[in-house]
Amino acid sequence: MDVFVIPVGADRYELYCEQPVAGDEPVEPETKGWVGRLRRKFGGLVRAAEQHHRRETSADDPPRGWVGRIQDRGMAWVAERIAEQRLLWNLRAETAATAAHPEDMTFDRVHSLIRETLQRDHDRHSRWMFIDGLLFVITFVGLGPLFILIPGIANLPALYFGFRTVGHFLSMRGSAHGLRGVTWSGRPCPPLGELRELAALEPHAREARLLDVATRLRLEQLPKFFERTSMKAA
């Protein structure tokens, strides 16, 4: 598994990968109970969001109504959450990973940075798993009977908090496995160092340089990731 150490500030880095999500495995049909239903719903949402993200909208497509626009926004939100947690979800199934990093960083520095990042992610996702899990139970138990009276209407609050709970659970497991079960190695990647210079450029020039680095690294979604994380770092 290739993991990219992305400079998003003067001395701030984020871990990134683009391999397909390995955390959306379906649950066997015989799995019963609300846990099984929640995991099946989660897997279906992940697969639908990935397909929606890859599908290009044609200019010849008919205009979508308000329901379609709401669905598109929902799938876009799920796709963004997948992009944010893709690395941690995939780490659960790995035993070895290679960290591509700017060539002016030693592997000792990179390895320390990876461990600090994974530990911080583990603590954060553990906390939010508990919070969103509690909110899921409240909305599932409290609002569930209301939606039973309206067939065909999903319990959106419970679905939202259920998705977040499962996502945080997978991220917590991935970060823990990345700390204890993954053997890390490193390789210098010169184009990554160029990303440090982008903050000082005008928006148009920054966009062009960022696209050039992403093209050379064959990382299609890197520009969106970099803009999102660098804004948080600012």
Backbone hydrogen bonds in HBPLUS format (Angstrom, degrees):
<---DONOR---> <-ACCEPTOR-->    atom                        ^
c    i                          cat <-CA-CA->   ^        H-A-AA   ^      H-
h    n   atom  resd res      DA  || num        DHA   H-A  angle D-A-AA Bond
n    s   type  num  typ     dist DA aas  dist angle  dist       angle   num
A0098-THR N   A0001-MET O   2.82 MM  97  6.16 164.3  1.84 166.8 172.0     1
A0003-VAL N   A0098-THR O   2.84 MM  95  5.99 168.5  1.86 159.7 159.3     2
A0100-ALA N   A0003-VAL O   2.73 MM  97  6.09 155.4  1.79 158.7 166.8     3
A0004-PHE N   A0016-TYR O   2.76 MM  12  5.04 177.6  1.76 157.5 157.9     4
A0016-TYR N   A0004-PHE O   2.92 MM  12  5.04 137.3  2.11 138.0 150.2     5
A0005-VAL N   A0100-ALA O   2.83 MM  95  6.03 169.7  1.84 174.9 172.3     6
A0006-ILE N   A0014-GLU O   2.79 MM   8  5.19 164.6  1.82 167.3 161.9     7
A0014-GLU N   A0006-ILE O   2.92 MM   8  5.19 151.3  2.00 139.9 148.7     8
A0008-VAL N   A0012-ARG O   2.91 MM   4  5.69 162.6  1.94 143.9 149.7     9
A0031-THR N   A0028-GLU O   2.98 MM   3  5.67 163.6  2.01 122.9 128.2    10
A0037-ARG N   A0033-GLY O   3.14 MM   4  6.47 160.8  2.18 148.1 153.8    11
A0038-LEU N   A0034-TRP O   2.85 MM   4  5.89 152.0  1.93 139.4 147.2    12
A0039-ARG N   A0035-VAL O   2.96 MM   4  6.22 161.4  2.00 151.6 155.8    13
A0040-ARG N   A0036-GLY O   2.95 MM   4  6.14 158.1  2.00 148.9 155.2    14
A0041-LYS N   A0037-ARG O   2.90 MM   4  6.04 158.6  1.95 145.6 151.9    15
A0042-PHE N   A0038-LEU O   2.88 MM   4  6.08 153.0  1.95 145.3 153.3    16
A0043-GLY N   A0039-ARG O   2.89 MM   4  6.13 166.3  1.91 151.1 153.9    17
A0044-GLY N   A0040-ARG O   2.96 MM   4  6.17 158.0  2.01 148.3 154.3    18
A0045-LEU N   A0041-LYS O   2.98 MM   4  6.19 155.7  2.04 147.4 153.7    19
A0046-VAL N   A0042-PHE O   2.95 MM   4  6.24 160.0  1.99 155.7 161.0    20
A0047-ARG N   A0043-GLY O   3.05 MM   4  6.25 168.3  2.06 151.0 153.7    21
A0048-ALA N   A0044-GLY O   2.94 MM   4  6.05 162.8  1.97 148.2 153.6    22
A0049-ALA N   A0045-LEU O   2.87 MM   4  5.97 159.2  1.91 148.6 154.3    23
A0050-GLU N   A0046-VAL O   2.97 MM   4  6.16 158.5  2.02 150.6 156.2    24
A0051-GLN N   A0047-ARG O   3.03 MM   4  6.24 160.4  2.07 148.8 153.9    25
A0052-HIS N   A0048-ALA O   2.86 MM   4  6.04 157.2  1.91 146.7 153.8    26
A0053-HIS N   A0049-ALA O   2.83 MM   4  5.95 152.2  1.91 144.8 152.5    27
A0054-ARG N   A0050-GLU O   3.07 MM   4  6.30 149.3  2.17 143.2 150.4    28
A0055-ARG N   A0051-GLN O   3.04 MM   4  6.15 139.3  2.21 144.1 154.7    29
A0061-ASP N   A0058-SER O   3.09 MM   3  5.31 162.5  2.12 106.6 112.2    30
A0069-ARG N   A0065-GLY O   2.96 MM   4  6.27 152.5  2.03 150.2 158.6    31
A0070-ILE N   A0066-TRP O   2.99 MM   4  6.15 153.0  2.06 142.6 149.3    32
A0071-GLN N   A0067-VAL O   2.96 MM   4  6.25 156.6  2.01 148.2 154.9    33
A0072-ASP N   A0068-GLY O   2.88 MM   4  6.12 154.5  1.95 145.4 152.6    34
A0073-ARG N   A0069-ARG O   2.98 MM   4  6.21 157.1  2.03 145.6 151.3    35
A0074-GLY N   A0070-ILE O   2.89 MM   4  6.13 153.6  1.96 146.5 154.4    36
A0075-MET N   A0071-GLN O   2.87 MM   4  6.12 161.7  1.90 153.5 157.7    37
A0076-ALA N   A0072-ASP O   2.88 MM   4  6.06 149.7  1.97 143.7 152.7    38
A0077-TRP N   A0073-ARG O   2.93 MM   4  6.16 152.6  2.01 144.2 151.1    39
A0078-VAL N   A0074-GLY O   3.02 MM   4  6.33 160.9  2.05 149.8 154.5    40
A0079-ALA N   A0075-MET O   2.87 MM   4  6.04 160.0  1.91 146.5 152.4    41
A0080-GLU N   A0076-ALA O   2.97 MM   4  6.21 148.6  2.07 144.4 152.2    42
A0081-ARG N   A0077-TRP O   3.08 MM   4  6.41 154.8  2.14 148.3 154.8    43
A0082-ILE N   A0078-VAL O   2.91 MM   4  6.23 153.4  1.98 151.6 159.6    44
A0083-ALA N   A0079-ALA O   2.95 MM   4  6.21 158.5  2.00 145.4 151.0    45
A0084-GLU N   A0080-GLU O   3.00 MM   4  6.25 150.7  2.09 145.3 152.9    46
A0085-GLN N   A0081-ARG O   3.13 MM   4  6.31 144.6  2.26 143.7 152.1    47
A0085-GLN N   A0082-ILE O   3.16 MM   3  5.27 125.3  2.48  97.7 111.2    48
A0086-ARG N   A0082-ILE O   2.72 MM   4  5.40 113.8  2.16 151.2 165.2    49
A0089-TRP N   A0085-GLN O   3.00 MM   4  6.20 166.4  2.02 164.5 168.8    50
A0090-ASN N   A0086-ARG O   3.04 MM   4  6.19 157.9  2.09 151.3 156.9    51
A0091-LEU N   A0087-LEU O   2.98 MM   4  6.19 144.0  2.11 148.0 158.4    52
A0093-ALA N   A0090-ASN O   3.19 MM   3  6.02 156.7  2.24 123.4 127.2    53
A0094-GLU N   A0091-LEU O   3.15 MM   3  5.19 167.7  2.17 110.1 113.9    54
A0183-THR N   A0095-THR O   2.88 MM  88  6.17 162.1  1.91 133.7 136.2    55
A0097-ALA N   A0183-THR O   3.01 MM  86  6.31 156.4  2.07 153.3 153.6    56
A0185-SER N   A0097-ALA O   3.01 MM  88  6.45 146.2  2.13 154.5 163.5    57
A0099-ALA N   A0185-SER O   2.77 MM  86  6.12 170.2  1.77 152.0 152.3    58
A0187-ARG N   A0099-ALA O   3.02 MM  88  6.29 150.0  2.11 148.7 145.4    59
A0101-HIS N   A0187-ARG O   3.16 MM  86  6.42 156.3  2.22 147.4 153.6    60
A0189-CYS N   A0101-HIS O   2.70 MM  88  5.37 147.7  1.80 160.8 158.2    61
A0105-MET N   A0102-PRO O   3.12 MM   3  5.82 158.5  2.17 126.3 127.1    62
A0110-VAL N   A0106-THR O   3.00 MM   4  6.33 158.9  2.05 148.1 154.6    63
A0111-HIS N   A0107-PHE O   2.70 MM   4  5.86 166.5  1.71 157.7 160.6    64
A0112-SER N   A0108-ASP O   3.02 MM   4  6.15 158.6  2.07 143.7 149.5    65
A0113-LEU N   A0109-ARG O   2.94 MM   4  6.12 154.2  2.00 144.8 152.4    66
A0114-ILE N   A0110-VAL O   2.86 MM   4  6.15 155.9  1.92 152.1 158.6    67
A0115-ARG N   A0111-HIS O   3.05 MM   4  6.29 163.5  2.08 149.8 153.3    68
A0116-GLU N   A0112-SER O   2.98 MM   4  6.18 160.2  2.02 148.8 154.4    69
A0117-THR N   A0113-LEU O   2.93 MM   4  6.09 160.2  1.97 149.4 155.0    70
A0118-LEU N   A0114-ILE O   2.89 MM   4  6.09 164.9  1.91 154.4 158.3    71
A0119-GLN N   A0115-ARG O   2.95 MM   4  6.03 158.4  2.00 146.6 152.6    72
A0120-ARG N   A0116-GLU O   3.02 MM   4  6.17 157.8  2.07 144.4 150.7    73
A0121-ASP N   A0117-THR O   2.90 MM   4  6.12 156.8  1.95 148.3 155.2    74
A0122-HIS N   A0118-LEU O   2.84 MM   4  6.02 155.4  1.90 145.6 152.4    75
A0123-ASP N   A0119-GLN O   3.07 MM   4  6.30 165.2  2.09 150.3 153.0    76
A0124-ARG N   A0120-ARG O   3.03 MM   4  6.21 161.3  2.06 147.8 153.3    77
A0125-HIS N   A0121-ASP O   2.88 MM   4  5.98 172.5  1.89 157.0 159.2    78
A0126-SER N   A0122-HIS O   2.99 MM   4  5.99 151.5  2.07 144.6 152.6    79
A0127-ARG N   A0123-ASP O   3.17 MM   4  6.31 158.6  2.22 142.8 147.9    80
A0128-TRP N   A0124-ARG O   3.02 MM   4  6.30 166.3  2.04 153.3 156.8    81
A0129-MET N   A0125-HIS O   2.82 MM   4  5.79 142.6  1.96 139.9 149.6    82
A0130-PHE N   A0126-SER O   3.34 MM   4  6.55 157.3  2.40 143.3 147.2    83
A0131-ILE N   A0127-ARG O   3.19 MM   4  6.51 162.0  2.22 146.4 151.4    84
A0132-ASP N   A0128-TRP O   2.85 MM   4  5.85 171.5  1.86 149.5 152.1    85
A0133-GLY N   A0129-MET O   2.84 MM   4  5.70 143.9  1.97 135.3 146.4    86
A0134-LEU N   A0130-PHE O   3.01 MM   4  6.14 153.6  2.08 144.0 149.8    87
A0135-LEU N   A0131-ILE O   3.08 MM   4  6.40 158.2  2.13 147.0 153.1    88
A0136-PHE N   A0132-ASP O   2.80 MM   4  5.97 144.4  1.92 141.2 151.4    89
A0137-VAL N   A0133-GLY O   3.06 MM   4  6.32 161.1  2.10 147.1 150.8    90
A0138-ILE N   A0134-LEU O   3.03 MM   4  6.29 160.2  2.07 147.6 153.3    91
A0139-THR N   A0135-LEU O   2.94 MM   4  6.11 166.7  1.96 148.8 152.0    92
A0140-PHE N   A0136-PHE O   2.71 MM   4  5.76 157.0  1.76 152.8 160.5    93
A0141-VAL N   A0137-VAL O   2.87 MM   4  5.80 166.3  1.89 146.9 151.2    94
A0142-GLY N   A0138-ILE O   2.75 MM   4  5.47 150.3  1.83 137.8 148.1    95
A0143-LEU N   A0139-THR O   2.90 MM   4  5.12 147.4  2.01 119.0 129.7    96
A0144-GLY N   A0140-PHE O   3.13 MM   4  5.02 129.5  2.40 110.3 121.9    97
A0146-LEU N   A0143-LEU O   2.99 MM   3  5.40 127.3  2.28 109.7 123.6    98
A0147-PHE N   A0143-LEU O   3.34 MM   4  6.74 150.2  2.44 153.7 162.0    99
A0147-PHE N   A0144-GLY O   3.07 MM   3  5.40 122.8  2.41 106.7 120.1   100
A0148-ILE N   A0144-GLY O   3.12 MM   4  6.42 139.0  2.30 150.5 162.6   101
A0150-ILE N   A0147-PHE O   3.06 MM   3  5.04 150.7  2.15  97.4 106.6   102
A0153-ILE N   A0150-ILE O   3.31 MM   3  6.02 151.8  2.39 144.2 144.5   103
A0156-LEU N   A0154-ALA O   2.97 MM   2  5.46 121.8  2.32 107.7  91.1   104
A0159-LEU N   A0155-ASN O   2.92 MM   4  6.14 157.3  1.97 154.7 162.2   105
A0160-TYR N   A0156-LEU O   2.84 MM   4  5.96 159.0  1.89 155.6 160.1   106
A0161-PHE N   A0157-PRO O   3.05 MM   4  6.30 174.0  2.05 155.4 155.8   107
A0162-GLY N   A0158-ALA O   2.78 MM   4  5.74 146.5  1.89 142.1 152.7   108
A0163-PHE N   A0159-LEU O   2.95 MM   4  6.04 157.9  1.99 144.1 149.2   109
A0164-ARG N   A0160-TYR O   3.11 MM   4  6.39 162.8  2.14 148.9 153.5   110
A0165-THR N   A0161-PHE O   2.90 MM   4  6.01 153.2  1.97 141.1 148.7   111
A0166-VAL N   A0162-GLY O   3.03 MM   4  6.28 170.2  2.04 155.7 156.7   112
A0167-GLY N   A0163-PHE O   2.93 MM   4  6.06 162.0  1.97 149.6 155.6   113
A0168-HIS N   A0164-ARG O   2.88 MM   4  6.04 162.3  1.91 151.0 155.0   114
A0169-PHE N   A0165-THR O   2.96 MM   4  6.16 151.9  2.04 145.2 153.6   115
A0170-LEU N   A0166-VAL O   2.94 MM   4  6.22 163.3  1.97 156.4 159.2   116
A0171-SER N   A0167-GLY O   2.98 MM   4  6.17 155.9  2.04 145.8 153.1   117
A0172-MET N   A0168-HIS O   2.82 MM   4  5.96 154.3  1.89 146.4 153.2   118
A0173-ARG N   A0169-PHE O   3.03 MM   4  6.29 161.4  2.07 149.9 154.4   119
A0174-GLY N   A0170-LEU O   2.87 MM   4  6.05 154.9  1.93 144.9 152.6   120
A0175-SER N   A0171-SER O   2.90 MM   4  6.07 163.5  1.93 151.6 155.0   121
A0176-ALA N   A0172-MET O   3.05 MM   4  6.20 157.7  2.11 145.2 151.5   122
A0177-HIS N   A0173-ARG O   2.92 MM   4  6.08 158.2  1.97 147.2 153.4   123
A0178-GLY N   A0174-GLY O   2.84 MM   4  6.00 150.2  1.93 144.0 153.1   124
A0179-LEU N   A0175-SER O   3.10 MM   4  6.28 138.4  2.28 138.6 148.2   125
A0180-ARG N   A0176-ALA O   3.08 MM   4  6.32 151.8  2.16 146.5 153.8   126
A0181-GLY N   A0177-HIS O   2.60 MM   4  4.81 151.8  1.67 135.5 144.7   127
A0192-LEU N   A0189-CYS O   3.03 MM   3  5.91 148.5  2.13 130.7 137.7   128
A0193-GLY N   A0190-PRO O   3.04 MM   3  5.64 138.2  2.22 118.4 128.0   129
A0194-GLU N   A0191-PRO O   3.11 MM   3  5.43 141.4  2.26 105.0 115.4   130
A0195-LEU N   A0192-LEU O   3.09 MM   3  5.64 154.0  2.16 112.6 119.8   131
A0196-ARG N   A0193-GLY O   3.30 MM   3  5.93 157.2  2.36 113.6 118.7   132
A0197-GLU N   A0194-GLU O   3.19 MM   3  5.76 149.8  2.28 112.6 119.9   133
A0198-LEU N   A0195-LEU O   3.28 MM   3  5.48 160.3  2.32 106.9 112.7   134
A0201-LEU N   A0198-LEU O   3.05 MM   3  5.35 163.4  2.08 114.5 119.9   135
A0206-ARG N   A0202-GLU O   2.78 MM   4  5.91 161.1  1.81 164.6 170.9   136
A0207-GLU N   A0203-PRO O   2.93 MM   4  6.06 158.5  1.98 147.4 152.6   137
A0208-ALA N   A0204-HIS O   3.11 MM   4  6.38 157.3  2.17 146.3 151.9   138
A0209-ARG N   A0205-ALA O   3.01 MM   4  6.23 163.8  2.03 151.6 155.6   139
A0210-LEU N   A0206-ARG O   2.87 MM   4  5.98 161.5  1.91 151.3 157.1   140
A0211-LEU N   A0207-GLU O   2.97 MM   4  6.10 157.6  2.02 144.9 150.7   141
A0212-ASP N   A0208-ALA O   3.02 MM   4  6.21 149.4  2.11 141.7 150.2   142
A0213-VAL N   A0209-ARG O   2.98 MM   4  6.30 159.8  2.02 153.2 157.2   143
A0214-ALA N   A0210-LEU O   2.95 MM   4  6.15 164.0  1.98 150.2 155.1   144
A0215-THR N   A0211-LEU O   2.91 MM   4  6.04 150.8  2.00 143.3 151.0   145
A0216-ARG N   A0212-ASP O   3.06 MM   4  6.32 160.5  2.10 148.8 153.3   146
A0217-LEU N   A0213-VAL O   3.00 MM   4  6.20 149.4  2.10 148.0 156.5   147
A0218-ARG N   A0214-ALA O   2.87 MM   4  5.79 111.3  2.36 132.8 149.3   148
A0219-LEU N   A0214-ALA O   2.91 MM   5  5.02 165.5  1.93 147.5 151.1   149
A0218-ARG N   A0215-THR O   3.19 MM   3  4.89 146.2  2.31  93.1 103.1   150
A0222-LEU N   A0219-LEU O   3.29 MM   3  5.47 163.5  2.31 108.4 113.2   151
A0225-PHE N   A0221-GLN O   3.19 MM   4  6.45 167.6  2.21 156.5 160.3   152
A0226-PHE N   A0222-LEU O   2.78 MM   4  5.90 168.4  1.79 166.0 168.7   153
A0227-GLU N   A0223-PRO O   2.98 MM   4  6.12 168.3  2.00 151.0 154.1   154
A0228-ARG N   A0224-LYS O   3.04 MM   4  6.14 162.1  2.07 148.4 153.6   155
A0229-THR N   A0225-PHE O   2.96 MM   4  6.10 171.9  1.97 156.8 158.9   156
A0230-SER N   A0226-PHE O   2.82 MM   4  5.72 158.1  1.86 149.9 156.6   157
A0231-MET N   A0227-GLU O   3.16 MM   4  6.07 146.9  2.28 135.5 143.0   158
A0232-LYS N   A0228-ARG O   3.36 MM   4  6.65 148.5  2.47 137.1 144.8   159
A0233-ALA N   A0229-THR O   3.04 MM   4  6.30 142.5  2.18 139.5 150.0   160
A0234-ALA N   A0230-SER O   3.06 MM   4  6.20 128.2  2.34 136.9 149.0   161
A0234-ALA N   A0231-MET O   3.30 MM   3  5.18 137.4  2.50  91.6 102.8   162
